[in-house]
Every structure is written in C-alpha cells, then in structure tokens.
Amino acid sequence: MSDATSPPYINIVVSIGLAAVALNTIGSIYVIYRAFNRWIVTNRPLSMSFRVPMYIAITVLTSLIPINSLSISVTQSYTLSHGETFQGIACKVVGGLSFFGVSNNMSLVGSLALLTYFRTCQKWYIDLGKYDYKLFAIISLVSFMLTLIGVPSFGPSGYWCYTNQINPTTPIIVIILTFTIILITFFCYIATLREINIQQKAVRKLNTQSKLSRVEIIVTRKITGYILIFLLQWTPSIFYVIGQILGTINSETFTEQSDEWINNGNISPSRIKVHEVVTIETKEIL
C-alpha cells in the first residue's frame, strides 16, 4: 500500500501499539512469575488474592491461546513495514483471536465478581476443580461461541485486524457483553463492600480480634479492587463501540479533522505539551 492510501500516521499509531504490547507482556509476565514463585516457595495453594491477578494476567498476555499476543505483534509489525494490515483469511483469524482474548478477559472478571459475591455475601463455596479448570472451561466456551457468532465481522480495521467496520455483529456483541459485565461487577462490587462493612461493625461490636475475619476482609478488598480496575478499563470503550455501530467512528476522518484543527491554530504546542504531562501523570497515578 502506498503512502497516499495508507491510514494517517500509521507509523506512529502502530509503533505505539507495539510498545503497548511489549509493556503489557512484561507486566503480565511479572504478575504470573510473582504468583508462581509464591506457590513454589510456600508449597501451598494460592489464595484468591494471588490467583485473581494471575488469572487476569494470563488472559491479557495469552488470552488462553499462546498465539494471540504473538499474532498482535506480528500483525502490527507487518502493518508498520507494509503500510497495511493482513488481508483476507489471515486478518480474520487474527481478528477472531483478538476478540476471543477480549471476551475471555471480560468474562473472567465478571465470573470472579460473581464468585466473590457468592462467597462473601451468600456464603456459597463453589468447587472449581483442580487449578480452577471449571472456571476456565466455562469462560472459554462462552468466548468461543461469541467468537463464532462474530466471524462475519472480523477483518481489517485500518491500523490492525479486528472488525471490518462493515458488519456490526462484533461491536454489538462487545457492547452487550461490556454492559452485562459492568452491571454484574457493579452489583457485586457494591454488595461485597456492603457486606464487608457489616462484618467490620460486627467485629468491632464483639470486640474480637478474629484473624480469619481480617484476612477475609483484606482478600475481598483486593478482589473488589481488581473488579474496579476492570470498570475503569472497559467503561470508556463503550463510547467507541457505540460510535462504531452508528458509523460515526472513522480513523481517517478523525485524523483529518485533528490536522485541520491544529493547523488552524486551535491547538498550540504548549497546550499539547500540557496535555501530554497530565496524561502521563494520570497514568502513573492509576
């Protein structure tokens, strides 16, 4: 693809994508290593406070399919060198793997929220089998079925392979899944925090120093923290997906309008610098 027909700023966008993949890989490997190392050292089953971040890291890093993270890197490297994404079946496969990974990550967080709610609020202890294989089996099956439904909409999407911006099936699935998971996590998050407060009041009233109660409260708080991170991660994407469904999101139109806005003097270099500083500081805080 020539420079004239390539998506605007493709080198910058794809380079940022590759950097994000690298940082994501390093962070996920660290979380997995930390949990695995603790498992080896203690020679005991990991608590939920360690399993939850490890499971999330696994879905983010490999999406339960080892080729997924590699396929993203290969696709973006190809796009960077050729000025276009993979085409045809290859792009559909990469798009399908990417969606499968996203669905796994979202379904995992929703499932963990429900499990936390059942254990903390309902006092239900669900047997997930050795290494929690039942949990992974369920979310993998659900994600696989959703991926099959979205096959017609996978394809080139400007800078990468995901949806072809022609068939709205996948965006609709994403927005329904996002809203469903957010509602579930919100309910479980609020109910769990409420139960924690009730337990804390009971402990103070009885003037007891129950170690078990304190440990459960700490673990539950950590898990609800991961749920909150999910809400912060996926809520903003709803607006993009809605725009994609309505046909109002177009990368080339957006960048052309941005160029015109900057060239007309509406954005000065000093303002851009301030925005970059604020963005970096915000990310560091999060």
N, C-alpha and C positions, 0 to 999 in steps of 0.2 A: 504494500500500500504506500502511495506517495505521501509526501509531507502535506500536500494540499488536501488530501482526503482523510488523513489521519485525524483522530479526535484531538481537540485542542489540548495543548500542554500534556500530551500523552507521556513524554519522558518524565516529567515532574510527578504526575499522578501515579504512574506505575512504580517509579523509584520509591515514592513514599509507601506504596503498598508493599514492596519488597522489604523495606526497612521495618514496617509494622509486623510482617510475617516473622522476620528474624527476632525482633524483640518478644513477640508472642511466644515463639518457640523456646527462647532462653528462659523466660519467666515460667512457662508451663513445665519445662524440664526440671527447673529448680524446685517447684512445688511438689512434683512427683518424687524427686530424689529425697526431699526432706521427709516426706511421709514414709517412703520405702526404707530409708535409713533408720527411722524411729522404729519401724516394725522389726527390722533385723536386730537392733540393739536391745529392745525390750523383750523381744521374742513373745509378744502378746498381741492379740487382735487390736487393730487400731480403733480408737474411739471415733465417734461421728465428727468431732471437731477436726480430725485429721483426714478422715475419709471423704468428707464433703468437698474440701478444696482440691483433693487429689482427683476425685471423680470429675469435677468441673474442668480441671486442667487436662485430664485425659480427653474429654470431649472437645475441648478447644484445640488441643495440639493435634490429635489424630482423628477426631470425630468418629472414633471407633473403627476407622478404616485407615490403616497406615499410609495409604497413598494420597489421602486428601490434602494434608499440609504440603506434601511434595508437589501435588498437581497444581496447587495455587502458585507456588514459587515458579514452577516450570512454565505455567501459563503466562504469568506476568513477565518472566524473562523473555519468552517468545514475543510477547506484545512489545516489550521495550526494544527489541532488536529488529522486529519486522514492521512495527507501526500498526499492527492489527492483532486481534486475538486469534486463537484457533478457530477454525471454521468447521461446519458440518457436525458429524457424529462426535468427533473429539471434543468439541466445545460443549455439546450436550452432555457428554459423560462428566466433564469437569464441573459443569453447572449442577448436574444432579448430585455429585459427590459433595459439592459445597452446600447445597440445600439440605442434604442428608445430615451434614455436620451441624448446621444451624438448628435443624429440627431436634437433633439429639441433645444439643446443649440446652435448648429451651425446655424440652420435655423433662430432662434430668432435673433442672432447677424446680420445675413445677412438682415433680414427683417427690423431691426432697422436702419441699414445703409441706406437702400433704403428709408425708411420713412424720415430720416434726410435729405437725398439728395433732395427728393421731396419737403420737407417743406422749406429748406434753399435756394436751387438753383432754383427750379421750381415754388416756391410759391404755391404749392398744399397742401391743408389741407384735409387729408383723415379721414373720420369718422370711427373710430374703434369700436364704440359702447360702452356701459357701461362697465367700467373696462377693456376696450380694448379686449373684448371677441372675436371679429372678428380676431384679430391678433393671439391669442392663438388657435383658431379653425383652422386657415389655417396651421400654423406650425405643429399642432398635426396631422392633416390629412395627410400632406406630410410625416411626420416622420412615421406614421402608415403604409402608403403604402410602404415606403422604407424598413420598418421592415419586412413586409410580403414577399417582394422580397428576403430578405436576410435570411429567415428561414432555408434553407438547409445548410447554413454555420455556424450556431450557434452551440456551443458545447464547450468541454474542450479545454483550451489553455495553458496547462502547470500549471501555477500558479493560474489561475482564469477561469471563464466561460465567453467566449466572442465568438471568432471564432474558429472553429475546425482545422484550418491550413491545411485543405484538399480541401474544396470548397472555391474558391476565390471570391465568389459573394459579400460578405460583404466588404472585403478590397477594391474591385473595386468601390463599391458604396461610401465608405468612401473617397477614393482619388478623385473621380469625384466631390463629394459634397464639399470636402475641397477646391479643386482648384476653383470651381464655386463661393463659398462664399468668398474666398480670392480675386478673381478678382473683384467681386461686391464690397467688402469692400474697396479694394484699389482705385477703381474708385470713389466711393462715398466719401472716405476719402480725396482724393486729390481735387475733385471738391468742396467739402464743405469748405476745408481750403482756396481754391482759392476765393470762394465767400465771406468768412469772411474777407479776406484781402481787397477785393474790397469794402465791406461795411465800413471797418475801414478807408480806404482812403477817401471815400465819406463823412464820418462823420467829419474827420479832415479838409477836404476841405471846408465844410459848416460851420465849427467852431460851431457845435451844441453839446449840451450835452443831447442827446436823451437817457433817461434811458431805454426805451424799446430796443433800438439797443444794448446797452451794455449788458442787460440781455440776449438777444437772442444770442449774441456772446459768453457769458460765458457758457450758457447752451449747445450750439452747440459744443464748445470746449470740454466740459465734455463728451458728447456723442461720439465724434470722438476719445476721449481718450480710452473709453471702446472698441471701434472698433479696435484700435491699440493693445490693450491688447489681443484681440482675435487673431490677426495676430501673435503675439508673442507666444501665447499659442498653436496654431494648426499648424503653419508652420513646426516646427521640426518633427511633427508626420508623415508628408508626406514621409519622407525618410524611416521610419519604415514600413509604409504601403506598399511602393514600394518594399522594401526588402521582406515583407511577400508574396506579389503577386508573386515575382520572385523565392520564395522559398529559399532565402538566409538568412532569419532571423530564427534562431533556438536557443532557450534559453539554451538548454543543450550544444550545440556546442560552444556557446559564452562563457559560464562559464568555460567549459573545457579549451578553448584556453586562457582565462584570468588566470586560475590557472597555466597553463604551462608558460605563460609569466611572472607571478610574481615569480614562483619557479625558473626560470632560472636567476633571479637576474635583470631582466629588470626594475622592479619597486621596489624601496626601500620604507621602512616605512615612511621615511622623505618626499618622493615625494607624497605618499598617503595623508599624513597629510596636505601638502601644498594644494593639490587638494581639500581636504575637506574644508579648510579655505576659499579658493577662491570661492568654490561653495556656502558656507553659506553666505559669504559677498555679492555675486551676488544676491542671493535670497532676502536678506534683502533690497538691493537697489531696486529690482523690486517690 
